[in-house]
Amino acid sequence: MDHFKQIDLLKKIYLARPSVILSLDNEHLTMQIFEKIVGFYKGDVNAPKRHYYGRFAKDLKQWNLKYFDFAHYTIPMFTPVQDGF
């Protein structure tokens, strides 16, 4: 997150005015970034949709839903344990 601050990445994303922001497979970083990005759009109707694409559905607890609008996930082809994770 410190490196993002150094290059001002989140502000660059905001200034580009994307319609969708897609985050891949890092839940913790996704929540931090999306929370800060939403801060730029307070009261703005044109905020981008926030999509999260991850490997496991089990990680997406209900409290995470405030951080992204859509959650997409894959299902492993082979699960070595009964629980699946």
N, C-alpha and C positions, 0 to 999 in steps of 0.2 A: 504494500500500500504506500510505503514511503517513496518508492520509485515512481508510482503514479502521480504523487504530489509534485515530484521534481520536474516531471515533463508536462504537468498540468493536463493529463490525459482526459480526465472527466470533463473539464471545461471545453476541451476540443471536441469531445463527443457531443456535448450540449450545443455548441456553436454550429455543428454540422446539421443539426435538426433532423436526426433520423426518425423514421416512422416506426422502426422496430429495433430493439437491442436484444441480441442473442448471446447468452452466456453458456459456455460449455463445461460441464463436469467439475466445477469447483464450488461447492455449496457455500462455504464460508466467504470466499472472495466475492461470489455473486451477490450475497446478501449485503455485504459492505458497499459494493459498487452501486447496486440498485438503490440502496437507501440514500446515498449521496447524490445520485443522479436525480432522484425524485425531488430532492431539495431545490434543484435548479428550476423545476417546473411547478412550484407551488402556485395554485390558482390558474394554471395554464391548461386550457382544454386540449391542446395539441401535444400532450406528453406522449412519448413513444411507448408502444406496447413492450413489455418486458417478458421475454421468453427464456426459460431455463431448460437446457437439454442435459440430462444426466444419466447415469448408469442404473441407479437403483431407485425404485419408487418408495421403498421403505424409509429413505432419508427425508422424504418430504412430509414432515409433520404439518398439522393444520396451521400452526403459528407462522410457518414460512410463507404462507400465501399472501401476506401483506407485502412481501418483497418482490414478487413477480406475478404477472398476469396469467401466464400459461406455463405448465410444466410438462415436458416431454421426456420420456425415459425409454431405455432399452431393456429387454429381458434377456438375461444370460442364456446361452444355448445349453450350457452344462453347469449344474450346481452340485458341488461336491458335498454339501451338507443339506440336511433335510429342510432347514429353515430357508435355504435359497440364497443366503448371503454370507 
